Amino acid sequence: MNDALTFLKVVIVFIGVVWAIRRKAPIGLALASGGVVVAILMGKPAPWVGTELGGLDGLLFSQATIRFVGMMGMIVGITSILQASGEMTRLTSAFRSWLRRPRVVLAALPAIIGLLPMPGGALFSAPMVEASAGGTTLSGEDKALVNYWYRHVWECVCPIYASVIYCAKLVHREVSTLSLVLFPIAAAAIVAGLGFLGKSTLHPEGDDGSRHRAALHAVLGLLPLILLFVLLGTPLGMTGATALGLLFAAGWHLAARTLAPKTLLRTLFVNPAILDMMLMGYGAVIFGEMMKHSGAIDGISSLFVSLGLPLVLLAVVLPATVAFFSGMTIVYVSTTFPLLLAYPGVMENPLPVIALAFAAGFCGMLLSPLHSCLVVSTRYFRADLLGPIRRMIVPCGIILAAGVGLMLVLRQFRV
């Protein structure tokens, strides 16, 4: 009975968090508040909550939390520099000249933008998709699907996404290791979306020399991101790699005079997007840790065990449901993964469950009518909201099947 009551309390808090997010409350604030409310509903007194948050070893000031939140801020800083310097526009032109084939460019441009955790990224890549769609038979709905789908193919694997970093923290693995293990999910998403690209009526143009120059320009534009990914496997770790990537991006564009010093300072230190991302990082940590330390996770885990619900079913239903109602990866990762990992024996080999849960949550997020990127894409291309959702059901089934297959493979190994 107590476990059922614990579950009811968490459900009520979750509904409140989703409601707040839908009402445009800051995501980090909604998550942090939800974590505090969970602790209070679980009978923890206010002094205990205050000590957990702000004590000498509290969540707000622990080294692990500060590193995690700092990485989130620096990653958005890199993205902001690329935007402010005009590098994103130059990248679009370079990729069109390099790849030439409209169908390839259509998928590549939103996918490249999708490597960066950019707030409003779907709106940023939509004009690129529109410009690259000439010579194809795509309708407005098709272009909305392409922009939305390929913008998110890296959602489960990109090592600079908050959800991936936080998941790696939960399972005590390196971010690079987790990204490599989950890569088949991204590959399945890329293949599953090919039907959205239509047919091209244009033939490739341009000589090899112009293509080589365009390829060089594309690589140069992505150097900060390339450097960050390369350094992930070094002793610098995620924090050091991100810091060097940010310094390189700033220095590169200052030296090339594509970014004025005053603009750089405003971009890094007077930027609401950076503060929002750091707050979201804090919120994710507070919610997850409060769920664990208050006893809520243990109570829900006990309830699931007593009901005899199979872990595989939970790993599909829980993340998919939360993702569908929230439309956000960080929400389903921070709220459901701690529950799944608390299931008896899971932490002995957590990656099979995480693979299935990520795939299921990914599908729920893609199909969510609350996802801001889907709303933005359909509005930009003047498409109906429900049309793309219906057309994504089968491709999402392919992603989920890939998650099941990956889970079965990972059960045979300990990574």
C-alpha positions as CSV (number, residue, x, y, z in Angstrom):
1,M,0.0,0.0,0.0
2,N,2.8,2.4,0.9
3,D,4.6,1.7,-2.4
4,A,1.4,2.3,-4.3
5,L,1.0,5.6,-2.5
6,T,4.6,6.5,-3.4
7,F,3.9,5.8,-7.0
8,L,0.8,8.0,-6.9
9,K,2.8,10.8,-5.4
10,V,5.4,10.6,-8.1
11,V,2.7,10.5,-10.8
12,I,1.1,13.6,-9.4
13,V,4.5,15.4,-9.3
14,F,5.2,14.3,-12.9
15,I,1.9,15.6,-14.1
16,G,2.7,18.9,-12.4
17,V,6.2,19.1,-14.0
18,V,4.7,18.3,-17.5
19,W,2.0,20.9,-17.0
20,A,4.6,23.5,-16.0
21,I,6.7,22.8,-19.0
22,R,3.7,23.0,-21.3
23,R,2.9,26.4,-19.7
24,K,6.4,27.5,-20.9
25,A,8.0,27.4,-17.4
26,P,11.8,27.0,-17.6
27,I,12.5,23.3,-17.8
28,G,15.2,23.4,-15.2
29,L,13.0,25.2,-12.7
30,A,10.2,22.8,-13.3
31,L,12.4,19.7,-12.8
32,A,14.1,21.2,-9.7
33,S,10.8,22.1,-8.2
34,G,9.4,18.6,-8.9
35,G,12.4,17.1,-7.2
36,V,11.8,19.2,-4.1
37,V,8.1,18.4,-4.0
38,V,8.8,14.7,-4.3
39,A,11.1,14.8,-1.3
40,I,8.5,16.7,0.8
41,L,5.7,14.4,-0.2
42,M,7.9,11.5,0.8
43,G,8.0,12.9,4.3
44,K,11.4,14.6,4.2
45,P,11.5,17.8,6.3
46,A,12.6,21.1,4.9
47,P,15.9,21.2,6.8
48,W,16.8,17.8,5.1
49,V,16.0,19.2,1.7
50,G,18.1,22.3,2.4
51,T,21.1,20.2,3.5
52,E,20.8,17.9,0.5
53,L,20.7,20.9,-1.9
54,G,23.0,23.5,-0.3
55,G,25.1,21.8,2.3
56,L,28.9,21.4,2.1
57,D,28.3,18.1,0.1
58,G,25.0,19.3,-1.4
59,L,23.9,18.8,-4.9
60,L,24.2,22.5,-5.9
61,F,27.9,22.7,-5.0
62,S,29.3,19.3,-5.6
63,Q,32.1,18.9,-8.1
64,A,30.2,16.4,-10.2
65,T,27.2,18.8,-10.5
66,I,29.3,21.8,-11.3
67,R,31.2,20.0,-14.0
68,F,28.0,18.7,-15.5
69,V,26.3,22.1,-15.5
70,G,29.4,23.8,-16.7
71,M,29.7,21.5,-19.7
72,M,26.1,22.3,-20.6
73,G,26.8,26.0,-20.6
74,M,30.0,25.6,-22.6
75,I,28.3,23.5,-25.3
76,V,25.7,26.1,-25.9
77,G,28.5,28.7,-25.9
78,I,30.1,26.9,-28.9
79,T,26.7,26.7,-30.7
80,S,26.1,30.4,-30.0
81,I,29.6,31.4,-31.4
82,L,28.9,29.4,-34.6
83,Q,25.6,31.3,-35.0
84,A,26.9,34.7,-34.2
85,S,29.8,34.4,-36.5
86,G,27.7,33.5,-39.5
87,E,29.4,30.1,-39.6
88,M,26.0,28.3,-39.8
89,T,25.1,30.1,-43.0
90,R,28.5,29.4,-44.6
91,L,28.2,25.7,-43.6
92,T,24.9,25.5,-45.5
93,S,26.5,26.9,-48.7
94,A,29.5,24.6,-48.3
95,F,27.4,21.4,-47.9
96,R,25.2,22.2,-50.9
97,S,28.3,22.7,-53.1
98,W,30.1,19.6,-51.7
99,L,27.3,17.0,-51.6
100,R,25.3,18.5,-54.5
101,R,22.6,15.8,-54.5
102,P,19.5,17.4,-53.1
103,R,18.3,14.3,-51.2
104,V,21.6,13.9,-49.5
105,V,21.9,17.6,-48.6
106,L,18.3,17.6,-47.3
107,A,19.2,14.9,-44.7
108,A,22.7,16.2,-44.0
109,L,21.9,19.8,-43.2
110,P,19.4,19.2,-40.4
111,A,21.5,16.3,-39.2
112,I,24.6,18.5,-38.9
113,I,22.6,21.1,-37.0
114,G,21.3,18.3,-34.9
115,L,24.8,17.5,-33.6
116,L,24.5,20.7,-31.6
117,P,22.1,21.0,-28.7
118,M,20.7,24.3,-30.1
119,P,17.6,25.7,-28.7
120,G,15.1,26.2,-31.5
121,G,17.4,24.2,-33.8
122,A,14.5,23.0,-36.0
123,L,13.6,26.6,-36.8
124,F,17.2,27.3,-37.7
125,S,17.5,24.3,-40.0
126,A,14.1,24.8,-41.7
127,P,15.3,27.6,-44.1
128,M,18.2,25.3,-45.0
129,V,15.8,22.5,-45.9
130,E,13.6,24.9,-47.9
131,A,16.6,26.2,-49.9
132,S,17.9,22.6,-50.5
133,A,14.5,21.2,-51.6
134,G,14.5,22.7,-55.0
135,G,14.6,20.0,-57.6
136,T,12.7,17.5,-55.5
137,T,9.1,16.4,-55.4
138,L,8.6,17.2,-51.7
139,S,5.4,18.7,-50.3
140,G,5.3,21.0,-47.3
141,E,4.5,18.0,-45.1
142,D,7.5,16.1,-46.5
143,K,9.9,19.0,-45.8
144,A,8.5,19.4,-42.3
145,L,9.2,15.6,-41.7
146,V,12.7,15.8,-43.1
147,N,13.6,18.9,-41.1
148,Y,12.1,17.4,-37.9
149,W,13.3,13.8,-38.3
150,Y,16.9,14.3,-39.3
151,R,17.3,17.1,-36.8
152,H,16.9,14.5,-34.1
153,V,18.6,11.3,-35.4
154,W,21.5,11.9,-32.9
155,E,19.3,12.4,-29.9
156,C,20.4,9.1,-28.2
157,V,24.1,9.2,-29.1
158,C,25.5,12.7,-29.5
159,P,28.1,13.0,-26.7
160,I,27.4,16.7,-26.1
161,Y,23.7,16.3,-25.4
162,A,22.6,16.8,-21.8
163,S,20.5,13.6,-21.8
164,V,23.4,11.4,-23.0
165,I,25.8,13.0,-20.5
166,Y,23.4,12.6,-17.7
167,C,22.7,9.0,-18.7
168,A,26.4,8.2,-18.7
169,K,26.6,9.6,-15.2
170,L,23.7,7.4,-14.1
171,V,25.3,4.2,-15.4
172,H,28.9,5.1,-14.4
173,R,30.2,4.9,-18.0
174,E,32.3,7.3,-20.1
175,V,30.1,9.4,-22.4
176,S,32.1,8.3,-25.5
177,T,31.5,4.6,-24.5
178,L,27.7,5.1,-24.1
179,S,27.5,7.0,-27.5
180,L,29.3,4.2,-29.3
181,V,27.2,1.5,-27.7
182,L,23.9,3.2,-28.6
183,F,25.0,4.2,-32.2
184,P,22.8,1.4,-33.8
185,I,19.7,3.4,-32.7
186,A,20.9,6.4,-34.6
187,A,21.8,4.3,-37.6
188,A,18.3,2.8,-37.5
189,A,16.8,6.4,-37.4
190,I,18.8,7.5,-40.4
191,V,17.7,4.5,-42.5
192,A,14.1,4.7,-41.2
193,G,13.7,8.3,-42.4
194,L,14.9,7.7,-46.0
195,G,11.4,7.4,-47.3
196,F,10.8,11.1,-46.3
197,L,13.4,12.4,-48.8
198,G,11.4,12.0,-52.0
199,K,13.0,11.9,-55.4
200,S,15.4,14.4,-57.0
201,T,14.9,15.7,-60.5
202,L,18.3,17.4,-60.6
203,H,21.6,16.0,-61.6
204,P,24.9,16.7,-59.8
205,E,26.7,19.9,-60.9
206,G,30.1,21.4,-60.4
207,D,33.6,20.0,-61.0
208,D,35.7,18.1,-58.6
209,G,37.8,21.2,-57.8
210,S,34.8,23.1,-56.6
211,R,33.6,20.1,-54.6
212,H,36.9,19.7,-52.9
213,R,37.0,23.4,-51.9
214,A,33.4,23.1,-50.6
215,A,34.4,20.0,-48.6
216,L,37.4,21.9,-47.1
217,H,35.2,24.8,-46.1
218,A,32.7,22.4,-44.5
219,V,35.4,20.7,-42.5
220,L,36.9,24.0,-41.4
221,G,33.5,25.3,-40.3
222,L,33.0,22.2,-38.1
223,L,36.5,22.2,-36.6
224,P,35.4,23.3,-33.1
225,L,33.0,20.4,-33.0
226,I,35.5,17.9,-34.6
227,L,38.1,19.0,-32.0
228,L,35.6,18.4,-29.2
229,F,34.7,14.9,-30.4
230,V,38.4,13.9,-30.9
231,L,39.4,15.1,-27.5
232,L,36.6,13.1,-25.8
233,G,38.8,10.0,-25.8
234,T,41.8,11.7,-24.2
235,P,42.6,12.1,-20.5
236,L,41.0,15.6,-20.7
237,G,37.6,14.0,-20.4
238,M,34.3,15.7,-21.3
239,T,34.9,18.8,-19.3
240,G,38.4,19.6,-20.7
241,A,37.4,18.7,-24.2
242,T,34.4,21.0,-24.1
243,A,36.5,23.9,-22.6
244,L,39.1,23.5,-25.4
245,G,36.4,23.3,-28.0
246,L,34.9,26.6,-26.7
247,L,38.3,28.3,-26.6
248,F,39.2,27.1,-30.1
249,A,35.8,28.3,-31.5
250,A,36.3,31.8,-29.9
251,G,39.9,32.1,-30.9
252,W,39.3,30.9,-34.5
253,H,36.5,33.3,-35.2
254,L,38.3,36.2,-33.5
255,A,41.4,35.6,-35.6
256,A,39.4,35.2,-38.8
257,R,37.5,38.5,-37.9
258,T,34.2,36.9,-38.4
259,L,33.3,37.8,-34.8
260,A,34.1,41.1,-33.0
261,P,35.4,40.9,-29.4
262,K,32.3,42.8,-28.1
263,T,30.0,40.4,-29.9
264,L,31.9,37.4,-28.5
265,L,31.5,38.7,-25.0
266,R,27.8,39.3,-25.4
267,T,27.4,35.9,-27.0
268,L,29.1,34.1,-24.0
269,F,28.1,36.3,-21.0
270,V,24.8,37.9,-21.9
271,N,23.1,34.9,-23.4
272,P,19.8,33.6,-22.0
273,A,20.2,30.3,-23.9
274,I,23.4,29.5,-21.9
275,L,21.7,30.2,-18.6
276,D,18.6,28.2,-19.6
277,M,20.8,25.2,-20.5
278,M,22.7,25.4,-17.2
279,L,19.5,25.7,-15.2
280,M,18.1,22.7,-17.1
281,G,21.3,20.7,-16.1
282,Y,20.7,21.7,-12.4
283,G,17.1,20.7,-12.7
284,A,17.8,17.3,-14.1
285,V,20.4,16.5,-11.4
286,I,18.1,17.7,-8.6
287,F,15.1,15.8,-9.8
288,G,17.0,12.5,-10.3
289,E,18.9,12.8,-7.0
290,M,15.9,13.8,-4.9
291,M,14.0,10.8,-6.4
292,K,16.7,8.6,-5.3
293,H,17.6,10.0,-1.9
294,S,14.0,10.5,-0.7
295,G,13.2,6.9,-1.2
296,A,10.8,7.4,-4.1
297,I,12.7,5.3,-6.5
298,D,13.0,2.4,-4.0
299,G,9.3,2.6,-3.3
300,I,8.3,2.5,-7.0
301,S,10.8,-0.3,-7.7
302,S,9.3,-2.3,-4.9
303,L,5.9,-1.8,-6.3
304,F,6.9,-3.0,-9.8
305,V,8.5,-6.0,-8.3
306,S,5.5,-6.9,-6.2
307,L,3.2,-6.6,-9.3
308,G,5.5,-8.8,-11.3
309,L,5.7,-6.5,-14.2
310,P,8.5,-7.6,-16.5
311,L,11.5,-5.2,-16.8
312,V,11.4,-5.2,-20.6
313,L,7.8,-4.0,-20.6
314,L,8.7,-1.2,-18.1
315,A,11.7,-0.2,-20.2
316,V,9.4,0.4,-23.1
317,V,6.2,1.8,-21.5
318,L,7.7,4.2,-19.0
319,P,10.1,6.2,-21.2
320,A,7.8,6.2,-24.1
321,T,4.9,7.5,-22.0
322,V,6.9,10.2,-20.3
323,A,8.5,11.2,-23.6
324,F,5.1,11.4,-25.4
325,F,3.6,13.6,-22.7
326,S,6.6,15.8,-22.3
327,G,8.1,15.9,-25.8
328,M,11.6,16.2,-24.3
329,T,14.5,13.7,-24.1
330,I,16.0,15.1,-20.9
331,V,12.7,14.8,-19.1
332,Y,12.2,11.1,-19.8
333,V,15.9,10.3,-19.1
334,S,15.9,12.2,-15.8
335,T,12.6,10.9,-14.6
336,T,12.4,7.2,-15.8
337,F,16.0,6.0,-16.1
338,P,16.7,6.2,-12.3
339,L,13.6,4.1,-11.8
340,L,14.7,1.4,-14.3
341,L,18.2,1.4,-12.9
342,A,16.9,0.8,-9.4
343,Y,15.2,-2.4,-10.5
344,P,17.0,-5.4,-8.8
345,G,20.1,-6.5,-10.7
346,V,20.0,-3.9,-13.5
347,M,23.1,-2.0,-12.4
348,E,25.2,-5.2,-12.8
349,N,24.8,-4.7,-16.5
350,P,22.7,-1.6,-17.2
351,L,23.3,-1.0,-20.9
352,P,20.8,-3.5,-22.3
353,V,18.0,-1.9,-20.4
354,I,19.3,1.6,-21.2
355,A,19.4,0.8,-24.9
356,L,15.8,-0.3,-25.0
357,A,14.6,2.6,-22.8
358,F,16.4,5.1,-25.0
359,A,14.9,3.7,-28.2
360,A,11.4,3.6,-26.6
361,G,11.7,7.1,-25.2
362,F,13.1,8.4,-28.5
363,C,10.1,7.1,-30.3
364,G,7.7,8.6,-27.8
365,M,9.4,12.0,-28.1
366,L,9.3,11.9,-31.9
367,L,5.6,11.2,-31.9
368,S,4.8,13.8,-29.3
369,P,2.6,16.7,-30.4
370,L,4.1,18.7,-27.5
371,H,7.5,18.6,-29.1
372,S,8.3,22.2,-30.0
373,C,10.5,21.2,-33.0
374,L,7.5,19.4,-34.5
375,V,5.2,22.4,-34.0
376,V,7.9,24.8,-35.4
377,S,8.5,22.6,-38.5
378,T,4.9,22.1,-39.4
379,R,4.1,25.8,-39.0
380,Y,7.1,26.8,-41.1
381,F,6.2,24.5,-43.9
382,R,2.4,25.1,-43.5
383,A,1.7,21.4,-42.8
384,D,-0.9,19.8,-40.6
385,L,0.5,18.6,-37.2
386,L,-1.1,15.2,-37.3
387,G,0.0,14.2,-40.8
388,P,3.7,13.9,-39.9
389,I,2.9,12.0,-36.7
390,R,0.9,9.4,-38.6
391,R,3.8,8.9,-41.1
392,M,6.3,8.5,-38.3
393,I,4.7,5.5,-36.7
394,V,6.3,2.9,-38.9
395,P,9.8,4.5,-38.9
396,C,9.5,4.7,-35.1
397,G,8.7,1.0,-35.1
398,I,12.0,0.4,-36.9
399,I,13.8,2.3,-34.2
400,L,12.1,0.4,-31.4
401,A,13.0,-2.9,-33.2
402,A,16.6,-1.7,-33.3
403,G,16.5,-1.0,-29.6
404,V,15.2,-4.6,-28.9
405,G,17.9,-6.1,-31.0
406,L,20.6,-4.0,-29.4
407,M,19.3,-5.0,-25.9
408,L,19.6,-8.7,-26.9
409,V,23.1,-8.2,-28.1
410,L,24.2,-6.3,-25.1
411,R,22.9,-8.9,-22.8
412,Q,25.7,-11.2,-24.0
413,F,28.4,-8.7,-23.2
414,R,29.4,-6.4,-20.3
415,V,30.5,-3.0,-21.7
